[in-house]
Amino acid sequence: MAGTAAGRTGRGRKRWGWAALMAGAFLAGMLLVGIALLRAPEAERSAGDNLVSPPAAVPPSAAPTDNAAGGPPPGPRLAIVVDDLGYDPVRDAEWLDFPDKITVSVLPFGPSSRSFAASARAHGFGVILHVPMEPEGGVADRTEPYLLRRGMTPEEIADRFSRMAADVPQASGASNHMGSAFTSDLPAMTAFAQALKGKGFFFVDSVTSTGTVGLMAMEQEGVPATRRDVFLDDDGRPEGMRRRWAEAVALAKERGEAVLLCHARRETHKALLELLPQLRREGIRTVAVEELLSFPAGTARDAGESPGRNRQ
């Protein structure tokens, strides 16, 4: 009898043990579910804090506007082209601090040509190659060994130009340094235009001669081109520069754009810094000259302005 009672007692203990175990498991499960339900909203909020809210629906515009996304701001534009850089490292460096966008026209094979062009491009300036060309009357400077001359074969012109371009690899276009004789010779300028086209360059005619055929040659060969409108410091006196600046501003407002050419002189740098605030008052933006060449290749912008004084 004692053994039977002990057995019933052991079986009772086992049933109570299983019941307790099952009850504990049930309570533990409920506890876990409760914790999950309580934590779920917190987890959503945390994830949501790191997400950008979906943008509100924007109704479609009734019609396209001039201020469409990606388009340039409206208003007149002025391209300032600074010539003759690359041969005076100290003076050249001063132009790197210019506060507005300019296009620097760099002579090849100068002591600072390559390093200055690289710095100018890093500053966001336009960079073009200032190609020495034959002037009238034998006037020349330190670039004489590199001049493009009338009577050269197209192969000679292309080879000499290619070596100049290799010295200023940041350049995307070219202008003429001197060149009153060369730019008036159609066969010579046609050969030069072909060399430019081979490099994918555009051309800025400095207009050093009333007889220039630069734009004609470029158009025939399908090279984007423009010409200077106003020469700022042909007369280097302050009053002369102010007068020419006023002409450039008026032309930009009238036509929507203008090309202003100047030398890399200290007095010119000083004058420009004094004159720049007028552009902001007039709503005129400074741009790189290539930004004016938005027309299809094969056309050239004729300024329609008399070139003024010749410049060798």
ABEGO torsion letter per residue (X at the ends): XAAAAAAAAAAAAAAAAAAAAAAAAAAAAAAAAAAAAAAAAAAAAAAAAABBBBBBBBBBBABBBAABBGBBBBEBBBBBBBBGBGABAAAAAAAAABABBBBBBBBBGBAAAAAAAAAAAAAGBBBBBBBBBBBBGGBBBAAAAABBBBGBBAAAAAAAAAAAAAABAABABBBBBEGAAAAABAAAAAAAAAAAAAAGBBBBBAGABAABAAAAAAAAAGBBBBBBABBAAABABAAAAAAAAAAAAAAAAAAGBBBBBBBBBAAAAAAAAAAAAAAAAAGBBBBBAAAABABBBGBBBBAGBBAEBBBX
